[in-house]
Amino acid sequence: MSNQYYAYRIVAAGSVMQMMYLGCVFTFSVFFPGFEIEFGWTRASIAGAASLNFLMLGMCGILMGAATDRYGPRIVLSFSGALFAIGFVLMCRMSSLWELYLYYGIIAGIGMAAHDIATLSTVTRWFIHHRGLASGIVKAGAGIGQVLVPPLAVLLVSNFSWRVSCAVIGTMTFLIIIIAAQLMKRDPESMGLQPIGSYASSSQTNLNNEEGITLQKALRTRQFWVLCLAKLADMFCLFTIVLHIVPHAMDQGLSQGAAAAVLSTIGASSIIGRISLGIVFDRLDTAGSLLICFSLLTAGLLILQSASDPSLLFLFAPIYGIGHGGFFAIAAPSIGQYFGTKFLGVILGVMIFIGTLGGTLGPWMTGLIFDLSASYDLAFLILTGFAVFGILLSLSLRVLGPIKNQLARQNHLSAL
């Protein structure tokens, strides 16, 4: 079996799993009105369950990354995918707020922990050339899920109930993720193959597929902490928008279907961002790619703040969505560029954990601001501040430069 053939099977399987994982995450905001009407829960309390989900994702992501490095992605994704889907299905039985926090916040949150780390670290190991593009294609699956799954949820809610929607979508997710996970292999070397582009690795400063610095060494570099702060800034914004854009759009006068269409527009645009920014990464590296993403994020949030006509949300969505998608496409390749791939899973896990601290705080804080002021204005202003902070971090990466060049020089000297 050729390395190219199986490498692209890995990409396809990862993309399918991303489609189901992120499709479900985006669907959660579609259930907001149903939760408010049936239970009388506040937006802060509902958003708190999503924040707990993101927190569990980050806390368990480090363990999932280490497990992927050691045991491979097939076992990790089978376990985590089943757990995520079970948590989603169990929501159809809930009658109390604590159950929402248990089923979606904790069970589904633990299940979410491997969705990026296991898929993207695996793809990065299979590619030396075109890592950004390969990661972008995998994350494009998430964008497809954001386009397809929320409208399906709206259809099921309209014709049946949000409980039926949870049960149907959760069951579909369980079956699809478990099947796709069986195709995942940790690295090409385990199959007697080579990563795509390995023929050129000896003449370039890129680290090969099993070189890289340890987590302990990465923690002592400024580059690592700049990347972590950038991830915190982008997740603070991204998870907040994902969770609150549907209720905000309905507050502005759009129907539930039209509000879900705004969400799907973000998802569709993120497909463009995931692939195009993956290609850009292969040409401009981490600093340039992050700068573009944060600039798009800032532009979109400025439109969102100034939009007096709800139809302008459909202008905000594609601009924001391209930047949104780009962040996810460049996350794992940026770790590969700076620190190598040998310990990529655990290093990426730590970076995502720090990012999810922002993803945890942002949605809950935004819901609380709305409950206190009946407006998202202040919350959207805070998001814009985080986006500008991300621009400054991106510029600082250009000054610092990648660790991998230093390591490559050290390896060359030690070989003399």
DRENMARFI-194752 format. One line per field, with one value per residue (C-alpha): y, z, x; residue number from 1. Coordinates in steps of 0.1 Angstrom, whole numbers, plus 5000, padded with zeros to 4 digits. Layout:
% DRENMARFI-194752
c2: (Y,...)
c3: (Z,...)
c1: (X,...)
pos: (NUM,...)
***
This chain:
% DRENMARFI-194752
c2: (5000,5034,5061,5086,5063,5057,5092,5105,5078,5093,5128,5116,5097,5127,5150,5128,5127,5164,5168,5150,5164,5200,5197,5186,5214,5240,5224,5231,5267,5256,5241,5273,5285,5251,5250,5286,5279,5244,5249,5287,5285,5317,5320,5322,5288,5272,5286,5274,5238,5246,5263,5232,5211,5233,5231,5193,5193,5212,5194,5159,5170,5167,5131,5124,5138,5117,5086,5093,5096,5063,5041,5057,5075,5045,5035,5071,5082,5052,5057,5095,5094,5069,5090,5122,5107,5090,5123,5140,5113,5114,5150,5138,5124,5154,5174,5193,5217,5194,5168,5192,5199,5161,5149,5177,5195,5165,5133,5150,5173,5144,5129,5161,5161,5140,5154,5179,5165,5129,5137,5167,5153,5121,5140,5161,5129,5116,5148,5168,5186,5202,5198,5230,5219,5184,5198,5223,5195,5176,5207,5215,5185,5205,5233,5208,5196,5232,5236,5203,5194,5226,5227,5190,5198,5227,5204,5177,5203,5219,5186,5167,5182,5190,5157,5137,5159,5150,5113,5111,5133,5116,5081,5091,5106,5074,5052,5075,5083,5047,5035,5063,5059,5023,5038,5059,5049,5068,5073,5059,5042,5018,5005,5004,5036,5072,5105,5126,5146,5126,5124,5161,5162,5154,5186,5210,5223,5207,5181,5146,5127,5114,5143,5171,5186,5174,5192,5202,5219,5235,5250,5269,5288,5321,5308,5282,5307,5331,5303,5294,5330,5333,5301,5314,5346,5329,5303,5330,5346,5315,5295,5326,5333,5297,5295,5329,5339,5321,5336,5370,5367,5358,5388,5410,5397,5367,5335,5304,5290,5323,5324,5289,5300,5326,5298,5276,5305,5307,5270,5272,5301,5283,5256,5282,5294,5260,5251,5285,5293,5257,5266,5300,5283,5262,5294,5320,5298,5303,5340,5352,5328,5338,5375,5370,5350,5376,5404,5387,5380,5417,5429,5405,5415,5452,5445,5425,5455,5481,5460,5478,5457,5419,5412,5425,5393,5376,5400,5393,5355,5349,5373,5359,5323,5324,5335,5311,5282,5293,5290,5253,5245,5259,5247,5214,5224,5254,5229,5208,5239,5251,5220,5189,5160,5134,5148,5168,5152,5162,5197,5204,5191,5216,5245,5236,5233,5268,5279,5263,5284,5312,5290,5283,5318,5336,5319,5320,5356,5366,5349,5366,5401,5395,5384,5415,5441,5424,5432,5417,5450,5449,5413,5419,5448,5425,5399,5426,5434,5398,5398,5428,5412,5382,5405,5418,5382,5373,5401,5391,5356,5371,5385,5353,5329,5291,5267,5240,5260,5261,5224,5215,5235,5217,5183,5192,5203,5172,5150,5165)
c3: (5000,4990,5016,4996,4994,5032,5041,5022,5039,5072,5060,5049,5081,5102,5082,5087,5124,5126,5107,5133,5164,5154,5138,5172,5190,5167,5171,5209,5203,5183,5215,5235,5228,5237,5270,5279,5271,5287,5318,5322,5324,5320,5291,5316,5331,5297,5285,5317,5305,5272,5292,5313,5281,5268,5302,5302,5266,5277,5309,5293,5261,5276,5286,5252,5235,5256,5249,5212,5212,5231,5220,5187,5175,5167,5203,5216,5190,5194,5232,5231,5201,5219,5251,5233,5214,5246,5264,5235,5234,5272,5269,5254,5289,5311,5332,5355,5350,5367,5341,5313,5331,5336,5301,5279,5302,5316,5296,5261,5272,5280,5247,5228,5242,5214,5184,5174,5192,5179,5143,5137,5154,5133,5100,5109,5113,5079,5061,5058,5027,5026,5063,5064,5034,5049,5083,5065,5046,5079,5096,5065,5077,5108,5085,5066,5098,5108,5075,5076,5112,5126,5098,5104,5141,5133,5111,5138,5164,5142,5134,5166,5196,5207,5226,5194,5177,5205,5202,5164,5159,5188,5175,5140,5156,5175,5145,5121,5145,5156,5119,5108,5138,5127,5097,5118,5122,5144,5118,5085,5101,5120,5086,5070,5050,5049,5054,5024,5014,5034,5004,5009,5046,5047,5027,5046,5081,5087,5115,5103,5115,5147,5158,5182,5216,5247,5264,5293,5269,5250,5282,5287,5253,5247,5214,5232,5255,5227,5208,5239,5245,5209,5212,5244,5225,5195,5216,5238,5207,5187,5213,5224,5189,5182,5214,5213,5177,5172,5203,5193,5158,5171,5195,5164,5148,5127,5128,5143,5108,5096,5128,5122,5086,5100,5119,5088,5068,5094,5089,5051,5051,5076,5050,5028,5057,5067,5033,5021,5054,5054,5020,5032,5062,5038,5023,5051,5082,5116,5122,5089,5090,5126,5116,5087,5110,5138,5113,5098,5132,5142,5110,5115,5152,5142,5118,5144,5169,5144,5127,5132,5105,5112,5076,5082,5102,5068,5060,5094,5090,5060,5071,5106,5093,5071,5101,5124,5101,5096,5133,5134,5102,5115,5151,5148,5119,5140,5168,5141,5127,5161,5181,5158,5158,5182,5211,5191,5207,5243,5234,5213,5242,5266,5241,5236,5273,5278,5249,5264,5295,5272,5256,5290,5303,5272,5266,5304,5308,5277,5289,5323,5306,5286,5317,5336,5307,5282,5256,5240,5233,5261,5254,5217,5226,5249,5221,5198,5224,5225,5187,5186,5213,5190,5162,5186,5195,5158,5152,5181,5166,5136,5160,5180,5151,5153,5177,5150,5132,5164,5170,5134,5138,5171,5155,5126,5149,5171,5140,5130)
c1: (5000,5015,5021,5001,4970,4969,4978,4948,4926,4938,4928,4893,4886,4897,4875,4844,4850,4854,4821,4802,4820,4817,4783,4770,4788,4773,4739,4739,4730,4699,4686,4689,4653,4639,4658,4647,4610,4607,4628,4631,4669,4689,4714,4743,4732,4728,4761,4777,4772,4790,4818,4821,4823,4851,4869,4867,4880,4910,4917,4914,4931,4965,4958,4943,4974,4997,4975,4976,5014,5016,4987,4977,4946,4923,4918,4917,4891,4869,4867,4863,4838,4816,4817,4808,4779,4765,4766,4747,4720,4715,4704,4671,4662,4671,4647,4671,4699,4725,4718,4727,4760,4766,4756,4769,4793,4812,4805,4804,4832,4856,4846,4854,4890,4905,4887,4914,4944,4942,4931,4954,4985,4981,4977,5008,5028,5017,5027,5060,5050,5015,5009,4988,4967,4962,4952,4929,4911,4906,4892,4870,4850,4841,4829,4807,4793,4784,4766,4747,4739,4723,4697,4690,4685,4661,4641,4639,4630,4603,4587,4593,4611,4646,4647,4642,4668,4694,4686,4688,4719,4737,4731,4743,4774,4782,4780,4799,4828,4833,4835,4859,4882,4891,4910,4934,4970,4995,5022,5034,5065,5042,5030,5065,5057,5071,5053,5044,5075,5100,5123,5131,5135,5172,5181,5159,5157,5123,5123,5115,5085,5100,5121,5112,5117,5099,5070,5093,5117,5088,5074,5107,5104,5087,5073,5052,5036,5029,5012,4992,4980,4970,4950,4934,4924,4910,4890,4876,4861,4852,4834,4815,4802,4793,4772,4755,4751,4718,4700,4716,4702,4668,4669,4676,4644,4654,4635,4650,4656,4672,4694,4705,4713,4737,4754,4756,4770,4798,4804,4803,4828,4850,4855,4871,4892,4903,4916,4929,4946,4961,4976,4987,5004,5025,5038,5038,5043,5026,5031,5017,4988,4978,4980,4955,4931,4931,4927,4896,4883,4886,4870,4840,4835,4836,4807,4789,4791,4779,4752,4718,4701,4699,4706,4741,4747,4751,4779,4796,4793,4815,4843,4843,4839,4870,4891,4873,4882,4918,4927,4918,4937,4970,4970,4988,5011,5023,5034,5051,5069,5081,5087,5087,5063,5077,5058,5032,5001,5010,5023,4992,4971,4987,4982,4945,4940,4952,4930,4900,4904,4893,4867,4853,4852,4840,4806,4797,4808,4788,4757,4761,4765,4734,4714,4724,4721,4697,4724,4755,4772,4797,4805,4812,4835,4855,4857,4871,4898,4909,4911,4933,4955,4958,4971,4999,5008,5011,5034,5056,5061,5078,5104,5109,5113,5109,5126,5129,5157,5177,5172,5181,5214,5221,5215,5238,5266,5263,5266,5299)
pos: (1,2,3,4,5,6,7,8,9,10,11,12,13,14,15,16,17,18,19,20,21,22,23,24,25,26,27,28,29,30,31,32,33,34,35,36,37,38,39,40,41,42,43,44,45,46,47,48,49,50,51,52,53,54,55,56,57,58,59,60,61,62,63,64,65,66,67,68,69,70,71,72,73,74,75,76,77,78,79,80,81,82,83,84,85,86,87,88,89,90,91,92,93,94,95,96,97,98,99,100,101,102,103,104,105,106,107,108,109,110,111,112,113,114,115,116,117,118,119,120,121,122,123,124,125,126,127,128,129,130,131,132,133,134,135,136,137,138,139,140,141,142,143,144,145,146,147,148,149,150,151,152,153,154,155,156,157,158,159,160,161,162,163,164,165,166,167,168,169,170,171,172,173,174,175,176,177,178,179,180,181,182,183,184,185,186,187,188,189,190,191,192,193,194,195,196,197,198,199,200,201,202,203,204,205,206,207,208,209,210,211,212,213,214,215,216,217,218,219,220,221,222,223,224,225,226,227,228,229,230,231,232,233,234,235,236,237,238,239,240,241,242,243,244,245,246,247,248,249,250,251,252,253,254,255,256,257,258,259,260,261,262,263,264,265,266,267,268,269,270,271,272,273,274,275,276,277,278,279,280,281,282,283,284,285,286,287,288,289,290,291,292,293,294,295,296,297,298,299,300,301,302,303,304,305,306,307,308,309,310,311,312,313,314,315,316,317,318,319,320,321,322,323,324,325,326,327,328,329,330,331,332,333,334,335,336,337,338,339,340,341,342,343,344,345,346,347,348,349,350,351,352,353,354,355,356,357,358,359,360,361,362,363,364,365,366,367,368,369,370,371,372,373,374,375,376,377,378,379,380,381,382,383,384,385,386,387,388,389,390,391,392,393,394,395,396,397,398,399,400,401,402,403,404,405,406,407,408,409,410,411,412,413,414,415,416)
***
